[in-house]
Amino acid sequence: MDGTIGPKGLVKKTELVRIMTDALISLGFNGIATDLQNQSGVNLLDPTIRHFLDEAKRKEWNSCIKLVQEEEGLQVRDEKVARFLLLEQIFLDFLKDDNLDDALNTLQEEMTPLGVKRRRLEKLPSKFVFPDSDEERFTEVTRKVQKLFPPAAIVPEGRLVRLLEESLYHQMRDCDYHNAPDTDMSLCFDHCCWKSKIPSKTVQTLVGHTDEINAEGGEFSMKHRLEGHEKPVVVVLWSPDDQQVITCGENEVIKRWDVGSGQCVQTYGRVDVGSISCRWLHDGSGIIGAMADRRIYLWNLDGTEIEHEQGQRGQKIYDVAMTSDGKWLVSVGREQNEISLFDRVTRGETVIQVEGMVTSFSLSRDDKYLLVNLITQEIHVWMIDGRREPRRVYKFSGHKRNRFVIRSCFGGYDDNFIASGSEDTQVYIWHTDFETGPCCVLPGHGGAVNCVSWNPADLHMLASASDDKTIRIWGLDLE
């Protein structure tokens, strides 16, 4: 079984057989695994290694040490470290049996002379205070000793499945247009989504608006006309349960509407303070309002104000949002090049300095990423997962923005795409793994595209709203 297999000669036959044997055993086909070893003459484990593991399972540590020391025994990269790991088990057994004299003798006469790092010796008392079970100890010591074996001496458990998963993962990440669930991946053919997996064909055009459309959302047919605002409506947002809608009039009040009846059920704000932007609380239990007095207000659905410690801002607030767990309140000012992340638990604030005035922003569905549109005609993506300081991870360009506010969004499979409107009447789509340029540019509108929204329930549906007074619904081009 010596030699290699495959067109590039990279796969060693013996290693392939051993990996296949391990896979068969993990699937419960022990008999077939035994036949494979007998017919190929290639054992999953070298007899000496198997003997070592059997002795370790029986806690015969002195026998294991002998196998390490014998010239024809185990071939380890660092004999001293291997011996120390095994002597450590003898030391712990003596302590467990209250045999302090032998434990101390093992430590002083056998372990210390090996010259291993002092840190290893300092950890020994904690192992006695918090002893592991025998099974955990066996797993831990064999895992550590295995690292000292030659790389191919022991096949890591589940190695074949891991290699196959990595192959599928790399195929997926190398696919410019990957926009399909993991279940669509197959081992039987190379993966490729092609451009047809991106919503790029207008499947419906929604008309009936009487002015520029500058809102997030739209319906396939007109169910209600929500009347009541006296000034242009700048924000339209569905509730988390899709049963209500909030609308924000430009420097006016915020209104909440019942989807079933089309009636306004509550108004938020003050007569003397207009609204700039609004959002739902993360669980739909209330409303957030960015107001013209440079404050952020939180209301319960009945209109009562929720106590909120974030005071008046030093600049006029332009937009506001809340993460889906309700922990972070995100806001951006109109003049300064910064975004504020306010922790509602600790009451602390983190400020992100950006490279230009922010014109709009949005959050990814998992709240780990912040998409920022800048006046510089760039779109930046920041990681804000809370485990570390915010950092910029992606930068995209290609769309046009000179005069109007352009709202972009995450979308597609696992939020792997960025979609944006543009003043040149087109919709731009980028894959987050490729910053070289847009993977799709969608023509069709007759005016600046102000806003886009990727359907969170349908990977293959995108909506865009334009100054041409229409909303276009984009689907797959299957022709």
Buried (B, 14 or more C-beta within 10 A) or exposed (E): EEEEEEEEEEEBBBBBBBBBBBBBBBEEBEEBBBEBBEEBEBBBBBEBBEBBBEBBEEBBBEBBBBBBEEEEBBBBEEBEBBBBBBBBBBBBBBBEEEEEEBBEBBBEEBBEEBEBEEEBBEEBEEBEEEEEEEEEBBEBBBEBBBBBBEEEBBBEEEBBBEEEBEBBEEBBEEBBBBBBEEEEBEEEEEBEBEEBBBBBBBBEEBEEBEEBBBBBBBEEEEEBEBEBBEEBBBBBBBBEEEEBBBBBBBBBBBBBBBBEEEEBEBEBBEEEBBBBBBBBBBEBEBBBBBBBBBBBBBBBBEEEEEEBEBEEBEEBBBBBBBBBEEBBBBBBBBEBBBBBBBEBEEEEEBEBEBEBBBBBBBBBEEBBBBBBBBEBBBBBBBBBEBEEEBEBEBEBBBBBBEEBBBBBBBBBBBBBBBBBBBBBBBBBBBBBBBEEEBBBBBEBBEBBBBBBBBBEEEBBBBBBBBBBBBBBBBBBBEE
